[in-house]
């Protein structure tokens, strides 16, 4: 199990110099870091990791420290430096705490959590050695059937070290299981990474043991991973703490859509995402990045350049704003350049979700951004978009749209004559329209899925 400590500083720290000063053995114990190494590890004599130190990250996006750590936001830009200490090893926690404390003292800043602040004295470290690891190596338990990662922080994010762990688990055909205390929340990025068995969120509750933070299923470690435990009647029990839910009247609107652009050197990506954020929040996203914290100011040109550099490999990006989170995956396919985008916007009890704007949003995407399809959903969930370890009602469909090419490809009037009570709304030029299909959008009524399934069967000709 690990414990994260973070330094938020005004100036860029020099991790190798700070670590050398902390270690009683001095700089001669250091191993040369790889040129592109993003992680430095302190290990004991047996090679077991004690502390993993991340490369400092310059955060230029306001709100990330508050969103992920629940602390007062430093003035941007600031440097975010993480150290992960193996819990249960007193020396490891002292090293990590002393490391971030010295950074904060030398270059000006604060330590999270505050109780992690330690003495600035040299730490006794006979037998401790330093190595580099460019991949990050995120698993805390040796992967067998699942890579297990332990996290103890208010919001579990998708930092640079966790993304490789997700990819490595997928490549190995195993799951990713994240273990947290009951007070933790997941960010939407991490929630999406746990979509599919045997990946899961494991909540460790002293009162009721282990349970799945997304489904509520009681869990136990068996066969090399956490698995549901059947009750006496053969069904998997759910603890009461998972079912203890109060409706706060908060809502989340989710838009999942795909755009397909002709491959062109002049293509600029991200415009569809920016247009949706503009419609829902009155402006573009505040920032974007490939991990959390999201650290770069919003820039269509920069994210396009990154996707271009990584092609033909896909690129996964995140964007943030006020109660706004988006995931964008850019892929090069035979059809062209595809953007698969999921946008989540949160609304408080005194705010109305923007359901009435869905047709105009769909029209903008269809006429300006090569929309292929769009599905809008609404559900009862937190405005801050954090995923809690208790029951949240499933989303219901609020609208669906087809791009002009998809409408034209359907035979006859199939796209226009559907079994739904409401006729589709034509979007864009009358000679080549896209279509928007209104759906009930009542978060208290799951019957909306029945209408959606009828529409899908009809459109597919089933």
C-alpha positions, 0 to 999 in steps of 0.5 A: 500500500502507498501514501502520496505526499505532494509539494505545491511550490512557486518555483521548479524544484530539483528532485535529485539535488533534494534527495541527495541532500536528504540521504545520509549516504550522500550523492555517491549512492545515486544512480544516473537517471534515464534521459527520459525517466519520469520517476526516481525510486528509492529502494531498500537493500532487497530492491523493494521500493520505498519511495517513488518520486515523480518529475515536477509538473508545471500546472497552468490551469486554475482549480486543479489543486482544489478539485483533486486535493480539496485545498486552497488553490495556489496562484498559477502557474505552480509546480506539482511534485508527488512522492509515493511512500510505501505505507507500513514502512516508517522509513519510507513515510519519513523519506517522502515527508522530509522530501516534500517538506524540504522542497516546500522550504527551499523553493516556497510552497505548501505540503499536502497533506499538511500532516505529512510535513516533516523535519528538514534534517538528513534522513538515516538511509543506510542501504537505501539506493536510488534507481530510475523508471521511465515507465512509472510502474504503478502497481503496488501488488505484483500483478497476477490476474489484476494490477492492484493500486492503493490510493489514499487521497480525497480524489483519486486522479489519473496521474502520469504514473497511472496511465502506463499501469492502465495500458500495461494491464490492458496489454497483459489481459488483466484488470486494474483494481484500485483500493481506497478508504471509504472517504475517497472519490474517483475522477471521471478519468479513473472511473472510465479506466475501470469500465470492464471486469476484472477492473474495479474500485475496491473500497476498504471499509473498517465497518463492513470490509471490502466492497465495490465502490461502483456496484456495491458488491461485497468483495474478498481477495481470492484467486489473485484479485478482488472478487464478489462474495456470494451470500447464502442465497447465491446472490452477492450482498451489498452493504447498507453504507452503499445504499444510504443515499440522499437525493441532493437534486444535483444532476449531470449531463453527459454527451458522447459523440464522434466526429470523423474528419478527412485526413488533412495537414491543415486539420485542427482538432478539438473544435467540437469539444470547444463548441460543446463547452462553449454551449454548456459553460459559456466559454472554452475549457480552461485547460487540457492535458494527457494526465491529472492534474490537467496542466496546460491552458486550452489550446487547439493548436497545441493539442493538435500538434501532440496528436499529430506527433503521436500518429498513427498511435491514438492520443487520449486527452482530458479537458476541464472547466467549471463543473466540466470534464471531457475525455477525447481520444484521437485516432487515425482510421481508414475513414480519416481522423476520428475524435471520440469525445465524452463530455460531462457537465454538472448542475446544482440543485438551483441550476437547470441542465441544458437539455433545450440546447441539445438540438443546437449543439447537435446542429453545430457539430453536424454542420461544422465538425463532421458529426457522426453520432451523438448520445445525450444522457442525464442522471442524478449525480454530483455537480462536482463530477466526483464519483462517490463510493455509494449508489448513483442512479444510472443515466437515461437518454435525453437525445440522439443525433445522426450526422448527415452522411449517416442519414444519407447512407440509410435506405429510403425514409428509415432515418426520418420515419421511426417508431418514436412518438416525436418526429426527428428534427432536421439540422443543417441544410435541407438538401443534406440534413443531419437528424436529432431525435428527442428522447424523454430525458427524465432522470427518474424514469428508466423507460427512456432506454426502451425508446432508445432501444426501439430507435436503434433497432429501427435505424439498424434495420432489425 
